[in-house]
């Protein structure tokens, strides 16, 4: 039995913001970093910032992270050590500690590191198969984290982030459950792939059946079917190309007629750093592309050629995609 873990102390006391707002803030921030915005764009940004206090808060966080990451990458010039009073020494020490926390948090964010205290997690770009206490297995995609809760009467997993393929062995006394922020998956046995993307999740069943339980709905899926769901809404059940959805297990990423924004979200599981799209219309453009996971350094170059866009790297951890 894996005993319940005490809650971890929060690394950041700032309240979380809705994903839609953070995405909008990322768009505006990338637009400003890309070059000189037009007068209309600056006016639109001003209206967006004033429309909701959370907008300005999200934008300010990005500015702080950008500044902190820039400071972390700078090499300080040597200087003569000044004589410090005890009060000034204490003040500078506190400031240095605060700066270290901010830089450390921003670096983790830029590297895509999340849920560092999870029971099981993979690094960005890592794939790993993990045996579970009941004999089932879970194969984790890059930058995936989960917690385990197994006992004589319970077998449950909490998928905190990322994507995982579950192979569930039968147990007549205990259903197998996977919980996400979007809802809960219940299966007796079989195989399915589950990915978390912000407030929503995507389930694809490759063997037997699985059930999706949300606050408002119950949905049963058979082999070859998939559904996207959130806490408030369950999409239509669709037939899915399992080879495409699970291509990451064979070392590939396969996209057919996929919005660029969704492609970028997927890439951030497999290569370090954040990718910003400078143009909202560009984020909606459709992409058809096959990428080799064993060559993450070539992913953005392949994307740029396939979509006829430009990529601009500001540091090793920050890339902005522009229209040509």
C-alpha positions in Angstrom: 0.0 0.0 0.0 1.2 3.5 -0.8 0.3 5.6 2.1 -1.4 9.0 1.5 1.1 11.8 1.3 0.8 15.0 3.3 0.0 18.0 1.1 3.1 19.7 -0.1 3.8 23.3 0.9 3.0 25.6 -2.0 6.0 26.9 -3.9 4.1 30.0 -5.0 1.5 31.8 -3.0 0.1 33.6 -6.0 -3.5 32.5 -6.9 -3.9 30.6 -10.1 -5.5 32.2 -13.1 -7.9 30.7 -15.6 -6.0 29.0 -18.5 -7.8 31.1 -21.1 -6.4 34.3 -19.5 -2.9 33.0 -19.3 -3.0 32.0 -22.9 -4.3 35.4 -23.9 -1.5 37.1 -21.8 1.1 34.8 -23.6 -0.2 36.0 -26.9 0.1 39.7 -26.1 3.5 39.2 -24.5 4.8 37.3 -27.5 3.4 40.0 -29.8 5.3 42.8 -27.9 8.5 40.7 -27.7 8.4 40.0 -31.5 8.9 43.6 -32.5 7.1 47.0 -32.7 3.4 46.5 -32.4 1.1 48.7 -34.5 -1.0 51.5 -32.9 -4.1 49.3 -33.3 -2.4 46.4 -31.5 -1.3 48.6 -28.7 -4.8 50.0 -28.3 -6.2 46.5 -28.3 -3.7 45.4 -25.6 -4.7 48.4 -23.5 -8.4 47.5 -23.8 -7.6 43.9 -22.9 -5.6 44.9 -19.8 -8.3 47.2 -18.5 -11.1 44.8 -19.1 -10.3 42.6 -16.1 -7.8 43.0 -13.2 -6.7 39.4 -13.8 -5.6 40.3 -17.3 -3.0 42.8 -16.0 -2.0 40.3 -13.3 -1.3 37.5 -15.8 0.6 39.9 -18.0 2.7 41.2 -15.1 3.6 37.6 -14.1 5.0 37.0 -17.6 7.0 40.2 -17.4 8.4 39.1 -14.1 9.3 35.7 -15.4 10.9 37.2 -18.5 13.0 39.6 -16.4 14.0 36.8 -13.9 15.1 34.5 -16.7 17.1 37.2 -18.3 18.9 37.9 -15.0 19.5 34.2 -14.5 21.2 34.0 -17.9 23.4 37.1 -17.4 27.0 36.8 -16.3 27.6 39.4 -13.7 30.6 41.6 -14.3 33.3 41.5 -11.5 33.1 44.5 -9.2 34.9 45.7 -6.1 33.2 44.5 -2.9 31.8 47.5 -1.1 31.7 47.9 2.6 28.3 47.0 3.9 26.5 48.0 7.1 24.8 45.1 9.0 21.4 46.5 8.0 22.3 46.8 4.3 23.8 43.3 4.4 20.6 41.8 5.9 18.5 43.7 3.3 20.6 42.5 0.4 20.5 38.9 1.7 16.7 39.0 1.8 16.6 40.4 -1.7 19.0 37.8 -3.0 16.9 35.0 -1.5 13.8 36.4 -3.0 15.5 36.8 -6.4 16.7 33.2 -6.2 13.1 31.9 -5.6 11.7 34.0 -8.5 14.5 32.9 -10.9 14.2 29.3 -9.8 10.5 29.3 -10.3 10.7 31.0 -13.7 13.4 28.6 -14.8 11.2 25.6 -13.8 8.3 27.2 -15.7 10.3 27.9 -18.8 11.7 24.3 -18.7 8.2 22.9 -18.5 8.8 21.3 -15.1 5.6 20.8 -13.1 4.5 18.7 -10.1 8.0 18.0 -8.8 6.7 16.2 -5.8 4.5 13.7 -7.6 4.8 10.0 -6.8 5.9 9.3 -10.4 7.0 11.8 -13.1 8.9 12.0 -16.3 11.2 14.8 -17.4 10.5 16.8 -20.6 11.3 14.4 -23.5 11.4 11.3 -21.4 9.3 8.1 -21.9 9.0 5.5 -19.2 7.0 2.4 -18.4 6.1 2.0 -14.7 4.7 -1.2 -13.1 1.8 -0.6 -10.7 1.2 -2.4 -7.4 -1.8 -4.4 -8.8 0.1 -5.8 -11.8 -1.1 -3.1 -14.2 1.3 -0.8 -16.0 1.4 2.8 -17.1 3.6 4.3 -19.8 4.3 7.9 -19.3 4.9 10.5 -22.1 7.3 13.4 -21.6 6.6 15.8 -18.8 3.9 13.7 -17.2 3.2 13.3 -13.4 0.9 11.2 -11.4 0.1 10.1 -7.8 -0.7 6.6 -6.8 -3.3 5.3 -4.2 -3.3 1.5 -4.0 -4.6 -0.6 -1.1 -6.5 -3.9 -0.5 -9.8 -2.2 -1.5 -8.6 0.6 -3.9 -6.5 1.1 -7.0 -6.4 4.6 -8.1 -4.2 7.0 -10.0 -4.3 10.8 -10.1 -3.0 12.1 -13.4 -1.6 15.6 -12.5 -0.4 16.5 -16.0 0.8 15.1 -19.3 -0.2 11.9 -21.1 -0.2 8.3 -20.1 -1.1 4.9 -21.6 -2.6 2.5 -19.1 -2.7 -1.3 -19.4 -5.1 -2.5 -16.7 -5.3 -6.0 -15.4 -8.7 -7.4 -14.3 -9.6 -7.4 -10.6 -13.2 -8.4 -9.8 -13.0 -6.7 -6.4 -11.6 -3.3 -7.4 -12.2 -1.1 -10.4 -9.3 0.8 -11.8 -9.7 4.6 -11.5 -7.8 7.5 -13.0 -8.7 11.0 -11.7 -8.0 14.3 -13.5 -9.2 17.8 -12.9 -11.6 17.3 -15.8 -13.2 14.1 -14.5 -12.6 10.5 -13.6 -12.0 7.3 -15.7 -13.2 3.9 -14.5 -12.2 0.6 -16.1 -12.3 -3.0 -15.1 -9.5 -4.0 -17.4 -8.2 -3.1 -20.9 -6.0 -0.4 -22.4 -6.5 3.3 -22.8 -4.6 6.5 -23.4 -5.4 9.6 -21.4 -4.0 13.1 -21.8 -4.5 16.3 -19.8 -4.5 19.7 -21.6 -5.3 22.4 -19.1 -8.8 22.1 -17.9 -9.8 19.4 -20.4 -8.7 15.8 -21.0 -8.8 13.4 -23.9 -9.5 9.7 -23.5 -8.9 7.1 -26.3 -9.7 3.4 -25.7 -7.6 0.8 -27.5 -8.9 -2.4 -25.8 -12.1 -3.3 -23.9 -14.1 -0.4 -22.5 -13.7 2.6 -20.2 -16.1 5.0 -18.5 -15.8 8.8 -18.2 -17.5 10.3 -15.1 -17.9 14.1 -14.8 -20.1 16.2 -12.5 -22.9 16.2 -15.1 -22.5 13.1 -17.3 -21.4 9.5 -17.6 -20.0 8.3 -21.0 -19.0 4.8 -21.9 -16.3 4.2 -24.7 -15.5 1.1 -26.6 -12.4 0.2 -28.5 -11.4 2.7 -31.2 -13.4 5.6 -29.7 -12.3 8.8 -28.1 -13.9 11.7 -26.3 -12.6 15.1 -25.0 -14.2 16.3 -21.7 -13.9 18.9 -19.0 -15.6 19.3 -15.6 -18.5 21.2 -17.2 -18.7 19.6 -20.7 -18.3 16.3 -22.5 -17.7 16.4 -26.3 -19.0 14.1 -28.9 -17.7 10.5 -29.1 -15.5 10.1 -32.1 -13.8 7.3 -34.0 -10.1 7.8 -33.7 -6.9 6.7 -35.4 -5.2 5.0 -32.5 -1.9 4.9 -34.4 -1.9 8.7 -34.6 -3.0 9.3 -31.0 -0.5 6.9 -29.5 2.4 7.4 -32.0 4.5 8.9 -29.2 4.8 5.4 -27.8 6.8 4.5 -31.0 8.9 7.6 -30.9 6.9 9.8 -33.3 4.4 12.7 -33.1 1.8 12.6 -35.8 -0.5 15.6 -36.6 -3.1 15.8 -39.3 -5.1 19.0 -39.8 -4.3 20.1 -36.2 -4.3 23.7 -35.0 -0.8 25.1 -34.5 -1.6 26.0 -30.9 -2.4 22.3 -30.1 0.8 21.2 -31.9 2.8 23.7 -29.7 1.2 22.4 -26.5 2.3 18.9 -27.5 5.8 19.9 -28.4 6.4 21.3 -25.0 6.2 17.8 -23.5 9.1 16.8 -25.6 11.5 19.7 -25.8 12.6 22.1 -23.0 11.4 25.7 -23.2 8.3 27.7 -23.9 7.0 28.4 -27.3 4.9 31.5 -28.0 2.8 32.1 -31.1 2.9 35.8 -32.0 -0.2 35.9 -34.1 -3.7 34.7 -33.1 -4.6 33.7 -36.6 -1.4 31.8 -36.9 -2.2 29.9 -33.8 -5.4 28.6 -35.5 -3.6 27.5 -38.7 -3.8 23.8 -39.4 -0.7 21.6 -39.4 -0.1 18.1 -40.9 3.3 16.9 -39.8 5.3 13.8 -38.5 8.1 14.5 -36.0 10.8 12.2 -34.7 10.9 12.3 -30.9 14.6 11.1 -30.9 15.5 14.4 -32.6 13.8 17.1 -30.5 16.3 19.8 -31.6 15.0 19.5 -35.2 11.3 19.8 -34.3 10.9 23.5 -34.7 12.9 23.6 -37.9 10.6 20.9 -39.3 7.6 22.8 -38.2 8.8 26.0 -39.7 9.3 24.3 -43.1 6.0 22.5 -43.1 4.0 25.6 -42.2 6.2 28.3 -43.8 6.7 30.2 -40.6 9.7 31.8 -38.9 11.0 30.8 -35.5 13.0 33.2 -33.4 14.9 32.0 -30.4 15.5 34.6 -27.7 17.2 32.2 -25.3 17.6 28.4 -25.2 14.3 28.4 -23.3 12.1 30.9 -25.2 11.0 30.7 -28.8 8.5 32.8 -30.7 6.8 31.6 -33.9 6.0 34.4 -36.4 4.2 34.5 -39.8 6.4 34.9 -42.8 
